[in-house]
């Protein structure tokens, strides 16, 4: 594969579609129900148009910013994605190495194939652990202790997955995260021999954060984790979590300004505007559409992060103008991972940084601090 021809995130998506078995690509690419929210996550950025300024001397653009006392090279983080190791051997470690090389933050999924300790040891650099408030609060408390011991800087608690969303492509594909393949899946894998060749000989897939808690294969582990999700969670449970984690605490899955304010009142250090990439509740607001009201409610008191639909550096610029502090990429980095492992993830980060730098230079924004609400106009 000639990676010099991969110029943007969509190019990496197309490359990953060619390299991955169909069921795996659709697992990453898929959304809940009809996919309206997933599409709007991407398309919503096109409702906003940039208003550049003239003669602003933006020859030396500074993309860096500080979050919780750490300076990162650009306002682009890695969003948590479960099962990355299905796409590339030791996938989460590959992502960690790319994030460290590009001096950004990796949000590590509790549903990773490698353990949180293995991912922390794979590379230096700041990492945040993403987790849920499980029915077993003892397990949640254990994860907090393990995260602290492994050096995780922050915890990112996800609010929008009390149950799994209905992802119909996975249902139709009969997708299970297991290495036992049906005849049809064998044919599909044979047609994508590069993926098959790199995965053959790898240890049997397992979600190692939950090792020792359930016997069986990865499908059994996935069923166990699904049973742990708790639909009976309230803000008091978040306060319980706040009392057990002294470091920065981020609430991920915020779409309503009242929820953003409640998170602030309950001691959250940041909120993350997110709809789980459209994989949970179809028909809910796109992240970029929810952002302005949340930013207005928060009023700059804590950082606001955004994930969902980021495909261009100009998307990041628009999100910053609308009140985001930084953006996180989910599918975009997975497409890089599926294409070329660590170097693919780093290349996707480079593409987005270069697009953002180019846009800021042309538009006359010399630093992230200069990107204000006047930088965008909504055209319906």
Secondary structure, 3 states (H helix, E strand, C coil): CCHHHCCCHHHHHHHHHHHCCHHHHHHHHCCCCCCHHHHHHHHHHHHEEECCCCCCCCCCCECCEEECCEEECCCEEECCCCCHHHCCCCHHHHHHHHHHHCCCCEEEECCCCCCHHHHHHHCCCCEEEEECCCCCHHHHHHHHHHHHHHCCCEEEEECCCCCCCCCHHHHHHCCCCCCCCCHHHHHHHHHCHHHHHHHCCCCCCCCHHHCCCCCCCHHHHHHHHHHHCCCCCCHHHHHHHHCCCCCEEEEEEECCHHHHHHHHHCCCCEEEECCHHHCCCCCCCCHHHHHHHHHHHHCCCCEEEEECCCCCHHHHHHHHHCCCCEEEECHHHHHHHHHHHHHHHHHHHHHHHHHHHHHHHHHCCCEHHHCCHHHEEECC
